[in-house]
Amino acid sequence: MDSDGSSLSFHTDRTPDTEPEEVCVREDGELRYRQLTQEYQALQRAYALLTETSGGNYDPEKEIKTREQLLSEISRYECRVVDLESALKQQGLDVKWVEEKQALYQRNQELVEKVRQMEGEDLRLKNDIQDVRDQNELLEFRILELEVKKITNKTNNNSNAVDHNLGPPPPLCPRPLTLCTSLSVSSCLSIWTCLCAQWLESIEVTKSALQQKMLDIESEKDRFSKQKGYLDEELDYRKQSMDQAHKRILELEAMLFEALQQEEGLKMEEGRLSETLTEDEREGLRRAMDQWKRTLMFELRERDAQILRERMDLLQLMQQRNKDLEEFIEAQKRQIKELEEKFLFLFLFFSLAFILWS
């Protein structure tokens, strides 16, 4: 009894300490075993389903290699596209001359406008000066006419007084010139000579100014011609650069297409997925390249059209400028001709007056 009691007391002492832990460990192990069994069964079902869908044996290592190869091809194509875009950007740096050309054209327009304003102001001032000169000449002519009338009235009065005192002159005897008449004639001739000298001097000054203006116009025309030649050379150079860039683009497109054609022969076994991805990637690259090519060609055509429009505007401006200069030269020639006619008329008038007075 003591031994049983001792053994009983022994069992009763160990049970509260060891049994819960063993039960927990056992339950945990059973739970894990059931979970592993369920996972294993799920993997078997998934493997069977994958085998049925693939139509044969499924090799995970081969599929991983195929996927890695596809990813490497995609990264290689992306690198090629990036290289192509960088090369095209470098070729497109030459297009910045359009902005510089536009700024230069605007500056040239501003300078031409300023020159036109200055020429208009100069022409207005010249017209004002010419009007003042014409008014002065008219006043001088009026003064001379009044002086001549005054002198002729005095001489007529003196001659009438002499005739009244001395009686009628004998026939066939010319009337002698008096001292007053000779003095008046000499004073008139001196005044007319001074006016003629002034007129000749003004005509010479105007002629020299017109000649200088014509020389300036010729030099400006030469400068415009040189500038036009320089712009034509620059335009030809830029067009050559554009053609070279276009050729480079075509070469890069040919290289890319050749690379795609080389990659076309790489087909994976049982690889409908691989073939589909390759076709999609190729189709996407082709669409992107076609769209980019159309965009670039449209931009190139727009830039060429803009350059041609600018050249046509500049050519029309130069033609209008030459036309204005030719009209100005013709007007100056007509003015010189009018001055020469006036001078000739005055010379004839003075000669006739001198003959009549003598």
C-alpha positions as CSV (number, residue, x, y, z in Angstrom):
1,M,0.0,0.0,0.0
2,D,2.8,2.3,0.8
3,S,4.5,1.5,-2.5
4,D,1.2,2.0,-4.3
5,G,0.5,5.2,-2.4
6,S,4.0,6.4,-3.1
7,S,3.6,5.6,-6.7
8,L,0.2,7.2,-6.8
9,S,1.6,10.2,-5.0
10,F,4.4,10.3,-7.5
11,H,2.0,10.3,-10.5
12,T,-0.2,12.8,-8.9
13,D,2.8,15.1,-8.4
14,R,4.0,14.9,-12.1
15,T,0.7,15.1,-13.9
16,P,0.1,18.8,-13.5
17,D,3.6,19.7,-14.7
18,T,4.1,17.5,-17.8
19,E,0.8,16.5,-19.3
20,P,-0.3,19.9,-20.6
21,E,3.0,20.5,-22.4
22,E,3.0,17.1,-24.0
23,V,-0.6,17.6,-25.1
24,C,0.2,21.0,-26.6
25,V,3.3,19.7,-28.4
26,R,1.3,16.8,-29.8
27,E,-1.6,19.0,-30.9
28,D,0.8,21.4,-32.5
29,G,2.6,18.6,-34.4
30,E,-0.7,17.1,-35.6
31,L,-1.8,20.5,-36.8
32,R,1.4,21.1,-38.7
33,Y,1.2,17.6,-40.2
34,R,-2.4,18.3,-41.4
35,Q,-1.3,21.6,-42.9
36,L,1.6,20.1,-44.7
37,T,-0.6,17.3,-46.0
38,Q,-3.1,19.8,-47.3
39,E,-0.3,21.9,-48.9
40,Y,1.1,18.8,-50.5
41,Q,-2.3,17.8,-51.8
42,A,-2.8,21.3,-53.2
43,L,0.6,21.2,-54.9
44,Q,-0.2,17.8,-56.4
45,R,-3.5,19.1,-57.7
46,A,-1.8,22.2,-59.1
47,Y,0.9,20.1,-60.7
48,A,-1.7,17.8,-62.3
49,L,-3.7,20.8,-63.6
50,L,-0.5,22.4,-65.0
51,T,0.4,19.2,-66.7
52,E,-3.0,18.9,-68.2
53,T,-3.0,22.5,-69.5
54,S,0.5,22.3,-70.9
55,G,-0.2,19.1,-72.7
56,G,2.9,17.3,-71.4
57,N,5.5,17.4,-68.8
58,Y,6.2,20.7,-67.1
59,D,9.7,21.7,-66.5
60,P,10.0,24.6,-64.0
61,E,13.7,25.2,-64.6
62,K,13.1,25.5,-68.4
63,E,10.2,27.9,-67.8
64,I,12.4,30.0,-65.5
65,K,15.2,30.1,-68.1
66,T,12.7,31.0,-70.8
67,R,11.3,33.8,-68.6
68,E,14.7,35.1,-67.8
69,Q,15.6,35.1,-71.6
70,L,12.5,37.0,-72.4
71,L,13.2,39.6,-69.7
72,S,16.8,40.0,-71.0
73,E,15.5,40.5,-74.6
74,I,13.0,43.1,-73.4
75,S,15.7,44.9,-71.5
76,R,18.0,44.8,-74.6
77,Y,15.2,46.2,-76.8
78,E,14.6,48.9,-74.3
79,C,18.3,49.8,-74.3
80,R,18.2,49.9,-78.1
81,V,15.2,52.2,-78.0
82,V,16.9,54.5,-75.5
83,D,20.1,54.6,-77.6
84,L,18.0,55.4,-80.7
85,E,16.2,58.2,-78.9
86,S,19.5,59.7,-77.6
87,A,21.0,59.6,-81.1
88,L,17.9,61.3,-82.5
89,K,18.1,63.9,-79.8
90,Q,21.7,64.6,-80.6
91,Q,20.8,64.9,-84.3
92,G,18.0,67.2,-83.4
93,L,20.2,69.6,-81.6
94,D,20.9,71.2,-85.0
95,V,17.3,72.3,-85.2
96,K,18.0,75.1,-82.6
97,W,19.2,77.3,-85.5
98,V,15.6,77.8,-86.4
99,E,15.0,79.7,-83.1
100,E,18.3,81.7,-83.7
101,K,17.2,82.4,-87.3
102,Q,13.8,83.6,-86.0
103,A,15.4,85.9,-83.4
104,L,17.8,87.3,-86.1
105,Y,14.9,87.8,-88.5
106,Q,12.9,89.7,-85.8
107,R,16.0,91.9,-85.1
108,N,16.4,92.5,-88.8
109,Q,12.7,93.5,-89.0
110,E,13.1,95.9,-86.1
111,L,16.2,97.5,-87.7
112,V,14.4,97.8,-91.1
113,E,11.4,99.4,-89.4
114,K,13.7,101.9,-87.6
115,V,15.5,102.6,-90.9
116,R,12.1,103.2,-92.6
117,Q,11.1,105.6,-89.8
118,M,14.4,107.5,-90.0
119,E,14.1,107.7,-93.8
120,G,10.5,108.9,-93.5
121,E,11.6,111.6,-91.0
122,D,14.5,112.5,-93.2
123,L,12.3,112.8,-96.3
124,R,9.8,114.9,-94.3
125,L,12.5,117.2,-93.2
126,K,13.9,117.5,-96.7
127,N,10.4,118.3,-98.0
128,D,10.0,121.0,-95.3
129,I,13.4,122.5,-96.2
130,Q,12.5,122.4,-99.9
131,D,9.2,124.1,-99.2
132,V,11.0,126.8,-97.2
133,R,13.5,127.3,-100.0
134,D,10.7,127.5,-102.6
135,Q,9.0,130.1,-100.4
136,N,12.2,132.1,-100.1
137,E,12.8,131.9,-103.8
138,L,9.3,133.1,-104.5
139,L,9.8,136.0,-102.0
140,E,13.1,136.9,-103.7
141,F,11.4,136.9,-107.1
142,R,8.6,139.0,-105.8
143,I,11.1,141.5,-104.3
144,L,13.0,141.6,-107.5
145,E,9.9,142.2,-109.5
146,L,8.9,145.0,-107.2
147,E,12.4,146.5,-107.5
148,V,12.4,146.2,-111.3
149,K,8.9,147.8,-111.4
150,K,10.1,150.6,-109.2
151,I,13.2,151.2,-111.3
152,T,11.3,151.1,-114.5
153,N,8.7,153.6,-113.1
154,K,11.5,156.0,-112.1
155,T,13.2,155.7,-115.5
156,N,9.9,156.3,-117.3
157,N,9.2,159.3,-115.1
158,N,12.6,160.8,-115.8
159,S,12.4,160.1,-119.5
160,N,9.0,161.8,-119.7
161,A,10.3,164.8,-117.8
162,V,13.3,165.2,-120.1
163,D,11.1,164.8,-123.2
164,H,8.6,167.4,-121.9
165,N,11.4,169.9,-121.2
166,L,13.5,169.3,-124.4
167,G,10.7,168.6,-126.8
168,P,10.3,165.6,-129.1
169,P,13.5,163.9,-130.3
170,P,14.6,164.1,-133.9
171,P,13.5,161.2,-136.0
172,L,15.8,158.2,-136.7
173,C,17.7,159.1,-133.5
174,P,17.8,156.4,-130.8
175,R,17.1,157.4,-127.3
176,P,20.3,157.4,-125.3
177,L,20.5,155.5,-122.0
178,T,20.7,157.7,-119.0
179,L,22.9,157.2,-116.0
180,C,20.0,156.1,-113.8
181,T,18.9,153.5,-116.4
182,S,22.4,152.1,-116.7
183,L,22.7,151.9,-112.9
184,S,19.4,150.2,-112.5
185,V,20.3,147.7,-115.2
186,S,23.6,147.0,-113.6
187,S,22.0,146.6,-110.2
188,C,19.4,144.2,-111.6
189,L,22.0,142.2,-113.4
190,S,24.1,142.0,-110.3
191,I,21.1,140.8,-108.2
192,W,20.1,138.3,-110.9
193,T,23.7,137.1,-111.1
194,C,23.8,136.6,-107.3
195,L,20.5,134.7,-107.4
196,C,21.8,132.5,-110.3
197,A,25.0,131.8,-108.3
198,Q,22.9,130.8,-105.3
199,W,20.7,128.6,-107.5
200,L,23.7,127.0,-109.0
201,E,25.2,126.4,-105.6
202,S,22.0,124.9,-104.3
203,I,21.7,122.7,-107.4
204,E,25.3,121.5,-106.9
205,V,24.7,120.7,-103.3
206,T,21.5,118.9,-104.1
207,K,23.3,117.0,-106.9
208,S,26.1,115.9,-104.5
209,A,23.6,114.9,-101.8
210,L,21.7,112.8,-104.4
211,Q,24.9,111.2,-105.6
212,Q,25.9,110.4,-102.0
213,K,22.4,109.0,-101.4
214,M,22.6,106.9,-104.5
215,L,26.0,105.6,-103.3
216,D,24.5,104.8,-99.9
217,I,21.6,103.0,-101.6
218,E,24.0,101.0,-103.7
219,S,26.1,100.0,-100.7
220,E,23.0,99.1,-98.8
221,K,21.8,97.0,-101.7
222,D,25.2,95.2,-101.8
223,R,24.9,94.6,-98.1
224,F,21.5,93.1,-98.5
225,S,22.8,90.9,-101.3
226,K,25.7,89.7,-99.2
227,Q,23.3,89.0,-96.3
228,K,21.0,87.1,-98.6
229,G,23.9,85.1,-99.9
230,Y,25.0,84.3,-96.4
231,L,21.5,83.3,-95.4
232,D,21.2,81.1,-98.5
233,E,24.5,79.4,-97.6
234,E,23.4,78.8,-94.0
235,L,20.0,77.5,-95.3
236,D,21.8,75.0,-97.6
237,Y,24.1,73.9,-94.7
238,R,21.1,73.4,-92.4
239,K,19.3,71.4,-95.2
240,Q,22.4,69.2,-95.6
241,S,22.4,68.7,-91.8
242,M,18.7,67.8,-91.9
243,D,19.4,65.3,-94.8
244,Q,22.2,63.7,-92.9
245,A,20.1,63.4,-89.8
246,H,17.3,61.9,-91.8
247,K,19.8,59.4,-93.4
248,R,21.0,58.6,-89.9
249,I,17.5,58.0,-88.7
250,L,16.9,55.6,-91.6
251,E,20.1,53.8,-90.8
252,L,19.1,53.3,-87.2
253,E,15.6,52.2,-88.3
254,A,17.2,49.7,-90.6
255,M,19.5,48.4,-87.9
256,L,16.5,48.0,-85.5
257,F,14.5,46.2,-88.2
258,E,17.4,43.9,-88.9
259,A,17.8,43.1,-85.2
260,L,14.1,42.3,-85.1
261,Q,14.4,40.1,-88.1
262,Q,17.4,38.3,-86.5
263,E,15.4,37.8,-83.3
264,E,12.5,36.5,-85.3
265,G,14.0,33.0,-85.6
266,L,14.3,32.4,-81.9
267,K,11.2,30.4,-81.0
268,M,10.8,28.5,-77.8
269,E,9.5,24.9,-77.7
270,E,5.9,24.7,-76.6
271,G,6.1,28.4,-76.2
272,R,2.9,29.9,-77.2
273,L,3.3,32.4,-74.3
274,S,6.9,33.2,-75.5
275,E,5.8,33.6,-79.1
276,T,2.9,35.8,-78.1
277,L,5.1,38.1,-76.0
278,T,7.6,38.4,-78.7
279,E,5.0,39.3,-81.3
280,D,3.4,41.9,-78.9
281,E,6.8,43.4,-78.2
282,R,7.6,43.5,-81.9
283,E,4.3,45.0,-82.8
284,G,4.6,47.7,-80.0
285,L,8.1,48.6,-81.2
286,R,6.9,48.9,-84.8
287,R,4.0,51.0,-83.9
288,A,6.1,53.3,-81.7
289,M,8.7,53.6,-84.5
290,D,6.1,54.4,-87.1
291,Q,4.4,57.0,-84.9
292,W,7.8,58.6,-84.0
293,K,8.8,58.6,-87.7
294,R,5.6,60.2,-88.8
295,T,6.0,62.8,-86.0
296,L,9.6,63.6,-87.0
297,M,8.8,63.8,-90.7
298,F,5.9,66.2,-89.9
299,E,8.2,68.4,-87.8
300,L,10.8,68.4,-90.5
301,R,8.3,69.4,-93.2
302,E,6.9,72.1,-90.9
303,R,10.4,73.5,-90.3
304,D,11.2,73.4,-94.0
305,A,8.0,75.2,-94.8
306,Q,8.7,77.8,-92.1
307,I,12.2,78.4,-93.5
308,L,10.8,78.8,-97.0
309,R,8.2,81.2,-95.7
310,E,10.8,83.3,-93.9
311,R,13.0,83.3,-97.0
312,M,10.0,84.4,-99.2
313,D,9.1,87.1,-96.7
314,L,12.7,88.3,-96.7
315,L,12.9,88.2,-100.5
316,Q,9.6,90.2,-100.8
317,L,10.9,92.7,-98.2
318,M,14.2,93.2,-100.2
319,Q,12.2,93.5,-103.4
320,Q,9.9,96.1,-101.8
321,R,13.0,97.9,-100.5
322,N,14.7,97.9,-103.9
323,K,11.4,99.2,-105.5
324,D,11.2,102.0,-102.9
325,L,14.8,102.9,-103.5
326,E,14.3,103.0,-107.2
327,E,11.2,105.2,-106.8
328,F,13.2,107.5,-104.6
329,I,16.0,107.7,-107.1
330,E,13.5,108.4,-109.9
331,A,11.9,111.2,-107.8
332,Q,15.3,112.7,-107.2
333,K,16.2,112.5,-110.9
334,R,12.9,114.3,-111.7
335,Q,13.7,116.9,-109.1
336,I,17.1,117.5,-110.6
337,K,15.5,117.7,-114.1
338,E,13.0,120.3,-112.8
339,L,15.8,122.3,-111.3
340,E,17.8,122.2,-114.5
341,E,14.7,123.3,-116.4
342,K,14.2,126.2,-114.0
343,F,17.8,127.2,-114.3
344,L,17.5,127.1,-118.1
345,F,14.4,129.1,-118.0
346,L,16.0,131.7,-115.7
347,F,19.1,131.8,-117.9
348,L,16.9,132.5,-121.0
349,F,14.8,135.0,-119.1
350,F,17.9,136.9,-117.9
351,S,19.4,136.8,-121.4
352,L,16.3,138.1,-122.9
353,A,16.0,140.8,-120.2
354,F,19.6,141.8,-120.7
355,I,19.1,142.0,-124.5
356,L,15.9,144.1,-124.0
357,W,17.6,146.5,-121.5
358,S,20.6,146.9,-123.8
